Amino acid sequence: MGIALKQPQFSNQDVEIIEQRTLWQGYFKMVKYFFRHSLYAGGKSDIIEREMFERGHAVAVIPYDPVTDEVVLIEQIRVGAFSHQVSPWLIEVVAGIIEQGEISDDVARRELFEESGLMAQSMDKVMTFLTSPGATSEQIDLYLARVSAHESNDIAGLAQEGEDIRVFRVPVTQAIAALDDGLIINGPTVIAIQWLARHHQKIRLQWLADKSVSHDVL
């Protein structure tokens, strides 16, 4: 018999941060932590040392068209793929960094337009997740945007930021198949497409029943 999921046994009150050192400060930041924490068997751990990559927090956006049942995806080059035996041009959902003082909802709308040319008819946050908490503090707010897919650009991105982005629209079923076939390997995009696979039929019915939004397509 399985065990019901519940909140973790410990909280941040059970961590004692002894020291925090900045090892590198550039566009990104590397920090070293010295800490101890509560143990499941009781007592406290020895002092643990861990380096952590701080790159700020981000948004990711799933641009979904309920009329055509399509998702708009992008493709761009990623330096993190250079050391792997894959193409460094990765299929992704729209995403971007939240700068200090910005609101994630506003960033999601801005990045959607900059990276696809699309304006959101509605924007809803569906979840928040940590990308790789063993090594980085990055947190991503994932949004679902209602869009008219035919309004997307073919090429997008800001030249001053070195962006060269291919934009394309595919049926949700093809996006799911691409995930199953290993063509989508960007972590946040994997999460986004899996979420869409579970929910898009229900969302499509709800959105198509909403008479306040135009359903015209080309």
C-alpha positions as a Python dict, from the first residue, in 0.01 Angstrom:
ca = {
    (1, 'M'): (0, 0, 0),
    (2, 'G'): (140, 340, -97),
    (3, 'I'): (206, 629, 137),
    (4, 'A'): (-3, 943, 85),
    (5, 'L'): (197, 1244, -30),
    (6, 'K'): (225, 1522, 225),
    (7, 'Q'): (435, 1823, 308),
    (8, 'P'): (806, 1757, 371),
    (9, 'Q'): (892, 1663, 728),
    (10, 'F'): (1128, 1961, 766),
    (11, 'S'): (1116, 2330, 667),
    (12, 'N'): (1370, 2607, 616),
    (13, 'Q'): (1365, 2649, 994),
    (14, 'D'): (1554, 2318, 1013),
    (15, 'V'): (1854, 2452, 816),
    (16, 'E'): (2134, 2648, 982),
    (17, 'I'): (2336, 2852, 732),
    (18, 'I'): (2675, 2905, 893),
    (19, 'E'): (2846, 3097, 615),
    (20, 'Q'): (2774, 3214, 262),
    (21, 'R'): (3059, 3314, 26),
    (22, 'T'): (3036, 3470, -319),
    (23, 'L'): (3291, 3287, -536),
    (24, 'W'): (3211, 3462, -862),
    (25, 'Q'): (3001, 3761, -961),
    (26, 'G'): (2948, 3831, -1329),
    (27, 'Y'): (2633, 3812, -1539),
    (28, 'F'): (2564, 3508, -1322),
    (29, 'K'): (2677, 3437, -965),
    (30, 'M'): (2840, 3143, -788),
    (31, 'V'): (2788, 3112, -413),
    (32, 'K'): (2931, 2863, -164),
    (33, 'Y'): (2719, 2763, 135),
    (34, 'F'): (2833, 2615, 465),
    (35, 'F'): (2534, 2469, 650),
    (36, 'R'): (2397, 2194, 873),
    (37, 'H'): (2046, 2053, 885),
    (38, 'S'): (1812, 1833, 1087),
    (39, 'L'): (1834, 1456, 1028),
    (40, 'Y'): (1543, 1213, 990),
    (41, 'A'): (1693, 992, 1260),
    (42, 'G'): (1728, 1292, 1492),
    (43, 'G'): (2003, 1540, 1568),
    (44, 'K'): (2198, 1758, 1326),
    (45, 'S'): (2424, 1685, 1032),
    (46, 'D'): (2791, 1774, 1015),
    (47, 'I'): (2874, 2099, 836),
    (48, 'I'): (2812, 2055, 464),
    (49, 'E'): (2976, 2261, 187),
    (50, 'R'): (2795, 2318, -143),
    (51, 'E'): (2849, 2551, -439),
    (52, 'M'): (2536, 2696, -596),
    (53, 'F'): (2478, 2870, -928),
    (54, 'E'): (2252, 3176, -901),
    (55, 'R'): (2111, 3301, -1231),
    (56, 'G'): (1793, 3459, -1102),
    (57, 'H'): (1441, 3335, -1164),
    (58, 'A'): (1251, 3296, -1490),
    (59, 'V'): (920, 3244, -1663),
    (60, 'A'): (821, 2990, -1927),
    (61, 'V'): (511, 3023, -2143),
    (62, 'I'): (301, 2764, -2328),
    (63, 'P'): (133, 2948, -2620),
    (64, 'Y'): (-178, 2741, -2691),
    (65, 'D'): (-447, 2797, -2955),
    (66, 'P'): (-768, 2614, -2857),
    (67, 'V'): (-932, 2667, -3197),
    (68, 'T'): (-663, 2486, -3397),
    (69, 'D'): (-548, 2277, -3098),
    (70, 'E'): (-192, 2392, -3169),
    (71, 'V'): (102, 2491, -2951),
    (72, 'V'): (358, 2747, -3068),
    (73, 'L'): (716, 2636, -3007),
    (74, 'I'): (1052, 2799, -3075),
    (75, 'E'): (1400, 2680, -3164),
    (76, 'Q'): (1728, 2852, -3074),
    (77, 'I'): (2092, 2776, -3003),
    (78, 'R'): (2190, 2689, -2644),
    (79, 'V'): (2548, 2689, -2514),
    (80, 'G'): (2462, 2430, -2248),
    (81, 'A'): (2418, 2169, -2522),
    (82, 'F'): (2767, 2219, -2676),
    (83, 'S'): (2930, 1941, -2471),
    (84, 'H'): (2663, 1683, -2557),
    (85, 'Q'): (2619, 1472, -2869),
    (86, 'V'): (2305, 1657, -2976),
    (87, 'S'): (2227, 1958, -3189),
    (88, 'P'): (2267, 2275, -2979),
    (89, 'W'): (1955, 2415, -3149),
    (90, 'L'): (1686, 2309, -2905),
    (91, 'I'): (1306, 2301, -2932),
    (92, 'E'): (1160, 2505, -2649),
    (93, 'V'): (866, 2696, -2514),
    (94, 'V'): (898, 3072, -2476),
    (95, 'A'): (1102, 3167, -2167),
    (96, 'G'): (1291, 3457, -2013),
    (97, 'I'): (1464, 3589, -1703),
    (98, 'I'): (1277, 3794, -1443),
    (99, 'E'): (1490, 4100, -1375),
    (100, 'Q'): (1497, 4265, -1033),
    (101, 'G'): (1177, 4456, -965),
    (102, 'E'): (980, 4287, -1244),
    (103, 'I'): (653, 4095, -1202),
    (104, 'S'): (651, 3748, -1354),
    (105, 'D'): (313, 3799, -1526),
    (106, 'D'): (449, 4104, -1710),
    (107, 'V'): (768, 3920, -1806),
    (108, 'A'): (564, 3629, -1945),
    (109, 'R'): (367, 3861, -2174),
    (110, 'R'): (680, 4046, -2285),
    (111, 'E'): (878, 3733, -2360),
    (112, 'L'): (585, 3582, -2548),
    (113, 'F'): (580, 3882, -2782),
    (114, 'E'): (959, 3911, -2817),
    (115, 'E'): (1016, 3541, -2887),
    (116, 'S'): (710, 3462, -3099),
    (117, 'G'): (537, 3784, -3201),
    (118, 'L'): (221, 3673, -3020),
    (119, 'M'): (-4, 3873, -2790),
    (120, 'A'): (-173, 3676, -2513),
    (121, 'Q'): (-554, 3685, -2509),
    (122, 'S'): (-524, 3548, -2155),
    (123, 'M'): (-235, 3443, -1934),
    (124, 'D'): (-263, 3199, -1642),
    (125, 'K'): (12, 3068, -1414),
    (126, 'V'): (-14, 2690, -1390),
    (127, 'M'): (280, 2600, -1165),
    (128, 'T'): (612, 2699, -1015),
    (129, 'F'): (909, 2461, -1012),
    (130, 'L'): (1281, 2449, -932),
    (131, 'T'): (1491, 2358, -1235),
    (132, 'S'): (1781, 2175, -1066),
    (133, 'P'): (1781, 2246, -690),
    (134, 'G'): (2091, 2038, -625),
    (135, 'A'): (2298, 2298, -807),
    (136, 'T'): (2102, 2617, -879),
    (137, 'S'): (1849, 2839, -704),
    (138, 'E'): (1657, 2907, -1027),
    (139, 'Q'): (1278, 2896, -998),
    (140, 'I'): (1049, 2903, -1302),
    (141, 'D'): (690, 3026, -1314),
    (142, 'L'): (512, 2834, -1591),
    (143, 'Y'): (226, 3010, -1772),
    (144, 'L'): (-39, 2904, -2020),
    (145, 'A'): (-117, 3172, -2278),
    (146, 'R'): (-424, 3169, -2498),
    (147, 'V'): (-316, 3280, -2846),
    (148, 'S'): (-413, 3280, -3211),
    (149, 'A'): (-129, 3066, -3345),
    (150, 'H'): (-151, 3201, -3702),
    (151, 'E'): (-38, 3543, -3576),
    (152, 'S'): (308, 3414, -3477),
    (153, 'N'): (621, 3529, -3657),
    (154, 'D'): (847, 3292, -3849),
    (155, 'I'): (1164, 3440, -3697),
    (156, 'A'): (1182, 3636, -3371),
    (157, 'G'): (1414, 3749, -3091),
    (158, 'L'): (1607, 4063, -3002),
    (159, 'A'): (1921, 4115, -3210),
    (160, 'Q'): (2081, 4321, -2932),
    (161, 'E'): (2056, 4016, -2706),
    (162, 'G'): (2202, 3782, -2967),
    (163, 'E'): (1870, 3604, -3019),
    (164, 'D'): (1792, 3426, -3345),
    (165, 'I'): (1471, 3231, -3291),
    (166, 'R'): (1273, 3011, -3527),
    (167, 'V'): (902, 3009, -3445),
    (168, 'F'): (665, 2732, -3553),
    (169, 'R'): (320, 2597, -3471),
    (170, 'V'): (233, 2229, -3437),
    (171, 'P'): (-72, 2031, -3327),
    (172, 'V'): (-53, 1939, -2960),
    (173, 'T'): (-53, 1570, -3055),
    (174, 'Q'): (263, 1623, -3263),
    (175, 'A'): (434, 1810, -2979),
    (176, 'I'): (356, 1520, -2744),
    (177, 'A'): (486, 1271, -3003),
    (178, 'A'): (806, 1475, -3041),
    (179, 'L'): (852, 1458, -2664),
    (180, 'D'): (798, 1081, -2666),
    (181, 'D'): (1047, 1045, -2954),
    (182, 'G'): (1319, 1234, -2764),
    (183, 'L'): (1318, 1540, -2992),
    (184, 'I'): (1241, 1773, -2699),
    (185, 'I'): (1516, 1761, -2437),
    (186, 'N'): (1502, 2109, -2282),
    (187, 'G'): (1388, 2051, -1922),
    (188, 'P'): (1128, 2327, -1880),
    (189, 'T'): (984, 2240, -2220),
    (190, 'V'): (953, 1874, -2121),
    (191, 'I'): (758, 1981, -1813),
    (192, 'A'): (545, 2224, -2016),
    (193, 'I'): (446, 1972, -2283),
    (194, 'Q'): (372, 1703, -2024),
    (195, 'W'): (146, 1948, -1840),
    (196, 'L'): (-27, 2043, -2165),
    (197, 'A'): (-76, 1677, -2256),
    (198, 'R'): (-267, 1622, -1931),
    (199, 'H'): (-481, 1934, -1943),
    (200, 'H'): (-528, 2070, -2295),
    (201, 'Q'): (-852, 1884, -2379),
    (202, 'K'): (-1031, 2021, -2072),
    (203, 'I'): (-888, 2369, -2126),
    (204, 'R'): (-981, 2361, -2495),
    (205, 'L'): (-1345, 2287, -2417),
    (206, 'Q'): (-1357, 2563, -2155),
    (207, 'W'): (-1195, 2821, -2381),
    (208, 'L'): (-1406, 2738, -2687),
    (209, 'A'): (-1716, 2782, -2473),
    (210, 'D'): (-1599, 3134, -2381),
    (211, 'K'): (-1790, 3359, -2624),
    (212, 'S'): (-1599, 3669, -2513),
    (213, 'V'): (-1293, 3578, -2722),
    (214, 'S'): (-1287, 3566, -3101),
    (215, 'H'): (-1240, 3222, -3256),
    (216, 'D'): (-1149, 3349, -3604),
    (217, 'V'): (-851, 3179, -3770),
    (218, 'L'): (-675, 3206, -4103),
}
